[in-house]
Amino acid sequence: MAAENEPVYAPDQLKPGNRKGARRGAIASVVVLLMYLWGNHEGNTENIWIIGTAVGLIAVLLIDVVLRRNGLRPNDQ
C-alpha cells in the first residue's frame, strides 16, 4: 500500500544539474535583456517588458539563494 503514495521520478529528474552554470546563464540573460534598452524602438512599452523580465529573473535567483541558505531546498539539484 505504501508504494501507491510514493512519487514516480524519471532517472533524469534525479540527476543533479549544473547550478553554477544556470546562475551564470540567468545573469548573462539579464545583461543581454538590459542591452536591448538601447535599441531601435519607440515608446516605453518595450522598456517596461524588458525591465520586468530582468527583474523577474533576478528575483528568481535571489529566492533560490535564500531557500538554499535556509535549507528549504536541497543543494544537490
N, C-alpha and C positions, 0 to 999 in steps of 0.2 A: 504494500500500500504506500510506502514512503517514496517509492520511485515515481509515483504519479505526480507528486508535487515538486520534483526536482526540475530545475530549468535545463533545457537542452541547448548545448553550445556546439558550434562548428569548431573544428580544430584551429581555424584561422582567428577565431574570436579570442582564443586563449593565448595566442602568441603575443608577446609584448611588442609594442610599437616603438618607433623612434621618437621619443618625446622631445628631445632637443631639436631634432630636425623639424618637427611640427611647429615648435615655438619660433624657430628661425624663419620658417615659411610664412607664418602669420605676421611676424614683424616685417618681413620683406613685402608682403601683400599690403600692409598698411602704408609703407613708404611709397609703393607704386601707386596706390589709390590717391595719396595726398599729392603726388606729382601731377595727377590729372586736374588739379585745381587750376593750373596754369595751362589751359588748353584752348582749343578753338571752339568755344561755346559762349552763348549769350545767356544772360539771366542767371538766377541763383538756384533754380530747381536742381540742376546737376550738382552744384556745390553742396546742397543740403544732403542729397543722397550719398555723395562721396564721403562727406564728413560723418554722416550717420553710420555708414558701413564701417569706416575706420574705427570709430568709437565703439561699435559693437564688437569688432574683433579684439580690441584692446580689453574690453570688459570681459570677454570670454577668457582671455589669457589671465587676467587678474583673478577671476573667480576660480580658475583651475589651480593657480598658485596657492590661493588661500585654502581651498579644500584639501589640497595635498599637504600643506603645512599643518593643518588641524587634524589630519588623519582621517578625514571623511571620504577620501578617495585613495584607492590603492596606488602604490608607486610603481607597480610592475606593468601597468597597462597605460 
